[in-house]
Every structure is written in C-alpha cells, then in structure tokens.
C-alpha cells in the first residue's frame, strides 16, 4: 500500500516533499490534475467531481490513504467526499481507504488547539486580537473555511483572507520571479488595506505559494511568522498513523509522479524548489 498525494498541479509537491522527508521508507504516488488546473476559479460541483476522480485514480494505483495537498479541494470537496462517497466506496472495494486534507492541520497550527476543540462562547470583550492573514485561491476564500473554523476555536484570533486569482496559474506556468514578486506584493498590500494594518501572522493557503514562500516574506514586514502547511500536514499525518496502524504506508520507498496533463520534465521553478530534475508519467 502507498500514500497518495493529490493536487490540481505542482503546488502539492511542497507537501509531498515534506511527507517524503518525514516518512522516507513509505511508498508515495503523486497525482497532479494539470489538465484541469487551476481549481481556484471553478464551480464547487466541478471541484468535487475532479477531486473524487483524482482520489479514485490514486486508490486504483494501490494507495489506501490520499492526502489532498490542495486547499481548494480540501476546502470545497473533502467533507462531501468523506460523508457521501467514501462509505460506499469502501464497501465496494472491500478495504480500508481514507481521504485527508491540509486545512485541518493548518487550522490546528494557527490556533494551537486540536480540531475537536471548540471555544466556550463568552460575552467578554477581547482586549487584543491576533490577526491572521490568509493568501488563497478565490474558491478557498469564498468557502470562508479558515474564518469559520478558527473562530470556533479561538475568539481572540481574527482571520482575513486575500484571494489571489492569478497566482497559482502563474506559478504552474513557470512565471519569472520578477512577475511573481510584483503580484505577491500587490496582494500583500491589498491584505494590509483590508485589515487596516499588517497581519500578525500569515497562512500561505495554497500549496503553490510555498514554492515562492521567500517572495511572501519579502512582501510582508520582516519577522512576520508564516504558518507552513507542509510542516503542519506532516505532523498531523504522523499522529494519524499512530491512531490508525491499519493504514500501512509501504516500506519500499517507491516514488511515482503522475499527471493528467503533459508528461515529462517540469519547469525550472519546480525543479529549483524540488532540488533536482523531476519528471511526470501520463496518468
């Protein structure tokens, strides 16, 4: 059995890279739905259908656990799939399978609290708010998942999202760092204007953005902490395996990379992040 990692494109490689570091002996299959990327501007029903198709393909490749390394898929599709599709699919294939996302670990990291925790509602006025800025795709921002779920757990933390409609597409296409720097700087200033000041912390709420995390650091005030989804996801998956030993992750250190788009080598931006050449098979 193997761990599947799914994303609309190459952004999920940031999560995949950290998972490989954390579980070096495990077998991994990465699937990029590049033929349909990016997901951020698509209708919700289409995102659900595409995410389900990606999970089915990874289960067919021998995975028993799929990590949605895509904020849009995790925000829009995960709950639907877990509630309405997975129970019947498990019965159909006759083995334990599951789909996890990266939003829950990120919210746990942002609040310092477990997902199960819900804050007791009190009428006391909060003296000082911790402001968290979220850079994300339009679909993730529209779902308001970070605002809603953080507010359930911490009344002293306020979330402001900044949708970045073009950024994931630019990263996927290998845009120059100068082009990316300009767009990221514009969105950082827009977030500041929306809040009325700079955020105290920021979440890179699209895994593509981790590839250019240094440009976000440039655009934000020096020392602004970034909540990194790959680290949070790796920590959460380690805890998950402790609770669920039935989800064996394999031991052959297999690494496969599939794409619904154009197979072959990826562009230099991805290779620089990955640390070497990276080639995809046709899914």
Steps between C-alpha positions, in 0.01 A plus 500: 500500500606860446420858594335697221551875473258693279506855369372690200860560399854526633420691820434181691863403448577732792296273727626186328862607553446539874313168525785319325743654749284395794425146370806407288419128481136549398373452144349808334297569187453865407223601258479846344178580315680746274250451218242678716721732705453735670196413711468835676256661257282194428142439627467290813336198334778479243764513773325216684480287183864559405622429852302177517644389164851570627442298815356209303809496278735496799304221668522307171879550511512315832472788747290448810534856627478819293614841622333790321799732470276767351320758712224543245424127483527461877283807570227428245496123442644310796201501733263403218721209398543375855129511574331399175750304293765325709271272707354338189835492322660312791228236484543476123876435506502304827798666668560797731569824315480861608548854372657770715562867433741777589250752636447326836874482583539864398219613730648295783835674441336844482302455823736275696197284577379156384225488238254357751526807723224760488528821696249577773304804386531785747380857491831643621662751271827380349764758587750414226436310180763289330452569129570214258515574130425224250621515140289256298316420178157663447320170569675450832432862598133467400461187715603706808629178652786670682284780639227261617716224647751728676215701654350180642819438694654838584302819561823696533611418142352675197555377144510713186531332159655645187397312183776486238323399175799487269784388725468119493465506121815714469702267724370196311611660172849583627465880510813701575582597856468868410144445374413298808660756733282776354175301537580381852593852608171632366300239692694561820418871480134419428486281810654776709240746370215259580620446856611858563846380603738213430395155626677353801541169317424369153387171349606408149160348428591347163778244478628663181595801710752302703716476187548878522474540878810722497312754284220512756759563771633790292152648459410480870670688785826338617444226755132437416450131584373279218292193582634232267247241389754229405642489855153504658380222268801277568452540876129419472561194281752361748235527773243339267720195438545456876122484538436295184765229449269330248609758241835349408713739298725243334873460557663500156558877471316498164458845341263543205382825345191503276332780309180532300679769300820493299742234629872557524729745674361789700606862467805649674303662781378160616837334449671772702256450785523120479878503491545318169330382181147371534311307233133398492334193344172526308209418729 
